[in-house]
Amino acid sequence: MKYTLLFFICIYLFSYWRCKRKIAASDKQLKQCIDWAKSRKLPLPRKPSFTEFYIVSIAYTFRFPFWLIIKNLQFSKEVKYYEREMKLIFDKWKLEKNN
């Protein structure tokens, strides 16, 4: 029982660390893109909180049963919307940067 609990705690701590690193890398990569979008007065989506990103990340990683519950919650839809919109803005930025 103790080892099982310890195992799950380690998995969640590792996933927390991984999610934190992933968001930091994404923010660093998007910094210039966001500055470009602001200079063009493009609408930027609201960035979800780390907690929202983390919950969606955990649910996506462990799929069942979390994803069945979380995928229809409003904050999950907002995280996916943010990711989709930022990808579109990033693609526009890359296209203009390369031309």
C-alpha positions in Angstrom: 0.0 0.0 0.0 2.8 2.4 0.9 4.7 1.7 -2.2 1.7 2.1 -4.4 1.0 5.5 -2.9 4.6 6.5 -3.3 4.6 5.3 -6.9 1.6 7.5 -7.7 3.1 10.5 -5.9 6.3 10.1 -7.9 4.3 9.9 -11.2 2.4 13.1 -10.4 5.5 15.0 -9.3 7.3 13.9 -12.5 4.3 14.9 -14.6 4.2 18.3 -12.8 7.9 18.9 -13.5 7.5 17.8 -17.1 4.4 20.1 -17.7 6.2 23.0 -16.0 9.2 22.6 -18.4 7.0 22.1 -21.4 5.1 25.4 -20.7 8.3 27.3 -20.0 9.8 26.1 -23.3 6.6 27.0 -25.2 6.5 30.5 -23.6 10.1 31.1 -24.6 9.4 29.9 -28.1 6.3 32.1 -28.4 7.7 35.3 -27.0 8.7 36.8 -30.3 5.6 35.5 -32.0 3.4 37.1 -29.3 5.3 40.4 -29.6 4.8 40.3 -33.4 1.0 39.5 -33.0 0.7 42.5 -30.6 2.4 44.8 -33.1 -0.1 43.7 -35.7 -3.0 44.1 -33.3 -4.0 40.5 -33.8 -6.4 39.2 -31.1 -4.6 36.9 -28.6 -6.5 34.2 -26.7 -6.5 34.3 -22.9 -3.8 32.1 -21.6 -5.1 29.4 -19.2 -3.5 29.1 -15.8 -0.8 26.5 -15.1 -3.3 24.5 -13.1 -5.6 24.2 -16.1 -2.7 23.2 -18.4 -1.6 20.6 -15.8 -5.0 19.0 -15.3 -5.5 18.7 -19.1 -1.9 17.3 -19.4 -2.5 14.7 -16.7 -5.8 13.7 -18.2 -4.3 13.4 -21.7 -1.3 11.4 -20.4 -3.4 8.9 -18.4 -6.3 8.9 -20.8 -8.7 6.7 -19.0 -10.8 7.5 -16.9 -9.6 11.1 -16.4 -10.0 12.2 -20.1 -13.6 11.0 -20.3 -14.5 13.3 -17.4 -12.2 16.3 -18.1 -12.5 16.6 -21.9 -15.9 18.1 -21.7 -15.2 20.6 -18.9 -15.0 24.3 -19.9 -11.4 24.9 -18.8 -10.3 21.9 -20.9 -12.0 23.4 -24.0 -10.3 26.7 -23.2 -6.8 25.1 -23.0 -7.4 23.3 -26.4 -8.7 26.6 -27.9 -5.6 28.5 -26.6 -3.3 25.8 -28.1 -5.1 25.8 -31.4 -5.2 29.6 -31.7 -1.6 30.1 -30.7 -0.6 27.5 -33.3 -2.4 29.5 -36.0 -0.7 32.7 -34.9 2.7 31.0 -34.8 2.2 29.6 -38.3 1.3 33.2 -39.6 4.4 34.6 -37.8 6.6 31.9 -39.4 5.1 32.5 -42.8 5.7 36.2 -42.6 9.2 35.7 -41.1 10.2 33.4 -44.0 9.0 35.8 -46.7 
